[in-house]
Amino acid sequence: MKKEELFGIDNFEYLPMIRPQTEKLLVGLLQKHKPKKLLEIGTFLGYSCGVFLETDKDLCVTTLEKEPQNVEFAKQNLKNFGARANVVCCDALDFLQDAIKKNEGAEKQNLFDFIFLDGPKGQYLKYFPLLKNLLSRGGVLVADDICFHGLVQKDGQVKHKHRTIVQHLRDFLETVKTDEDFETQIFDFEDGVLVSIKKN
């Protein structure tokens, strides 16, 4: 999908979309692992979802977005993909908790084998145990913008308005990197990307 094809948008410079190197990394991971069910947290206008769906014609994506206006734009942008693009207007935490409840006691038929985390950065830590539960063995977790404008790696005092998000991201990174069920790699290009493969 080309950004120029997005419905109703003329200027992309400051919009929260995946950057070129991150897009290339994601496409490579999709081609390598060939997932069938992908969960995306943070649809915005549907650009990344469209890239995923174009990469693999057998892939189905459930993408979560809290803002109703963005949902409508995304549905318009993704309409050509039909039922393979499931755009859900919801709070991601509510969706994840509900998915866990539905999956309890079952044979985990509805697990995702690829998760792209690109929603509110301060929530990554809270999402992680739920995502881990919903990710199949061998599945891939990708978290975007983990450096938060470089502040996560920055020494010294962080401005008060960013302090909580930065600390939560630091805790998230430490939690994932030390989780023995995952094999994790950090890419420091653009605003940082975490890629974790679930081993168990």
Backbone hydrogen bonds, N-H to C=O, Kabsch-Sander energy under -0.5 kcal/mol:
donor,donor_aa,acceptor,acceptor_aa,energy
5,E,2,K,-1.9
6,L,3,K,-1.6
9,I,6,L,-1.1
15,L,12,F,-1.3
17,M,15,L,-1.9
23,E,19,R,-2.8
24,K,20,P,-2.3
25,L,21,Q,-2.2
26,L,22,T,-2.6
27,V,23,E,-2.6
28,G,24,K,-2.2
29,L,25,L,-2.2
30,L,26,L,-2.5
31,Q,27,V,-2.3
32,K,28,G,-1.9
33,H,29,L,-2.8
34,K,30,L,-2.0
38,L,60,C,-2.6
39,L,114,F,-2.5
40,E,62,T,-2.7
41,I,116,F,-2.6
42,G,40,E,-0.7
42,G,64,L,-2.4
43,T,64,L,-1.1
46,G,43,T,-2.2
50,G,46,G,-2.2
51,V,47,Y,-2.1
52,F,48,S,-2.5
53,L,49,C,-2.4
54,E,50,G,-2.1
55,T,51,V,-1.6
56,D,52,F,-1.4
59,L,56,D,-1.5
60,C,36,K,-2.1
61,V,84,R,-3.2
62,T,38,L,-2.9
63,T,61,V,-0.6
63,T,86,N,-2.5
64,L,40,E,-2.8
65,E,88,V,-2.5
71,V,67,E,-2.0
72,E,68,P,-2.1
73,F,69,Q,-2.0
74,A,70,N,-3.0
75,K,71,V,-2.7
76,Q,72,E,-1.8
77,N,73,F,-2.6
78,L,74,A,-2.0
79,K,76,Q,-0.9
81,F,78,L,-2.0
82,G,79,K,-1.4
84,R,81,F,-1.6
85,A,82,G,-1.5
86,N,61,V,-3.1
86,N,84,R,-0.7
87,V,85,A,-0.8
88,V,63,T,-2.9
88,V,86,N,-0.6
89,C,87,V,-0.5
90,C,65,E,-1.4
90,C,88,V,-0.9
92,A,90,C,-0.5
95,F,91,D,-2.2
96,L,92,A,-2.8
97,Q,93,L,-2.5
98,D,94,D,-2.3
99,A,95,F,-2.5
100,I,96,L,-2.2
101,K,97,Q,-1.9
102,K,98,D,-2.3
103,N,99,A,-1.4
104,E,100,I,-0.8
104,E,101,K,-0.8
106,A,103,N,-1.5
111,L,108,K,-0.8
112,F,134,L,-2.4
113,D,37,K,-2.1
114,F,37,K,-1.0
115,I,140,V,-2.9
116,F,39,L,-2.9
117,L,115,I,-0.6
117,L,142,V,-3.6
118,D,41,I,-2.3
118,D,116,F,-0.7
123,Q,120,P,-1.8
124,Y,121,K,-1.2
127,Y,123,Q,-2.5
128,F,124,Y,-1.9
130,L,127,Y,-0.9
131,L,127,Y,-2.5
132,K,128,F,-2.9
133,N,129,P,-1.4
134,L,130,L,-1.5
135,L,131,L,-1.1
135,L,132,K,-0.5
136,S,112,F,-2.7
138,G,198,K,-3.1
139,G,136,S,-2.4
140,V,113,D,-1.5
141,L,196,S,-3.0
142,V,115,I,-2.9
142,V,140,V,-0.5
143,A,194,L,-2.3
144,D,117,L,-2.6
145,D,192,G,-1.0
146,I,192,G,-1.4
147,C,191,D,-2.7
148,F,145,D,-0.8
148,F,191,D,-0.5
151,L,148,F,-1.7
152,V,147,C,-2.3
154,K,150,G,-0.6
162,H,159,K,-1.7
163,R,159,K,-1.1
163,R,160,H,-0.6
164,T,160,H,-0.6
166,V,162,H,-2.6
167,Q,163,R,-2.3
168,H,164,T,-2.5
169,L,165,I,-2.4
170,R,166,V,-2.4
171,D,167,Q,-2.5
172,F,168,H,-2.4
173,L,169,L,-2.7
174,E,170,R,-2.2
175,T,171,D,-2.5
176,V,172,F,-2.5
177,K,173,L,-2.6
178,T,174,E,-1.6
179,D,176,V,-1.1
180,E,178,T,-0.7
182,F,179,D,-1.8
183,E,197,I,-2.3
184,T,182,F,-0.6
185,Q,195,V,-2.6
187,F,193,V,-3.2
188,D,186,I,-0.5
192,G,189,F,-2.6
193,V,187,F,-2.5
194,L,143,A,-2.5
195,V,185,Q,-2.8
196,S,141,L,-2.9
197,I,183,E,-2.5
198,K,139,G,-2.7
198,K,196,S,-0.5
199,K,181,D,-3.2
199,K,197,I,-0.7
200,N,181,D,-1.0
